[in-house]
Amino acid sequence: KDNKSVIDNPTDSVRYHELNMLMLMEIQEHEQKINDLQKDNDLMKASLCKLGELQWC
């Protein structure tokens, strides 16, 4: 490479405004998945409790 700064080449620069939005969208998607899994877990615990598995009650 020559002595040019990497930032001089626009293809090598980071578009932080786009990165932040993508990260926010991914975090929101993961939060939704976590919430869905927690609901499923709660339903399974309730079902186990009804079947007499008292450690889940």
C-alpha positions in Angstrom: 0.0 0.0 0.0 1.0 3.5 -0.5 1.2 6.1 2.3 -2.5 7.2 1.8 -4.7 7.0 4.9 -7.2 4.2 4.8 -9.9 6.7 5.4 -9.0 8.4 2.1 -10.6 5.5 0.4 -14.4 5.7 0.8 -14.8 2.0 0.3 -12.8 1.3 3.4 -14.6 3.7 5.7 -17.2 2.7 8.2 -20.7 4.1 7.9 -21.4 4.4 11.6 -24.9 5.8 11.2 -25.9 2.7 9.2 -24.1 0.4 11.6 -25.9 1.9 14.6 -29.3 1.3 13.0 -28.4 -2.2 12.0 -27.2 -3.0 15.5 -30.4 -1.5 17.0 -32.6 -3.6 14.8 -30.7 -6.7 15.6 -30.9 -6.0 19.4 -34.6 -5.4 19.1 -35.0 -8.7 17.2 -33.0 -10.6 19.9 -35.1 -9.0 22.6 -38.3 -10.2 20.9 -36.9 -13.7 20.6 -35.9 -13.7 24.3 -39.4 -12.5 25.3 -41.0 -15.2 23.1 -38.7 -17.9 24.6 -39.5 -16.7 28.1 -43.3 -17.0 27.4 -42.7 -20.5 26.0 -40.7 -21.4 29.1 -43.4 -20.1 31.4 -46.0 -22.2 29.6 -43.9 -25.3 29.8 -43.3 -24.8 33.5 -47.0 -24.4 34.1 -47.7 -27.6 32.1 -45.1 -29.5 34.1 -46.6 -28.2 37.4 -50.1 -29.5 36.3 -48.5 -32.9 35.6 -47.3 -33.0 39.2 -43.7 -32.0 38.7 -43.7 -29.8 41.8 -40.2 -28.4 41.4 -41.6 -26.3 38.5 -44.5 -24.9 40.5 
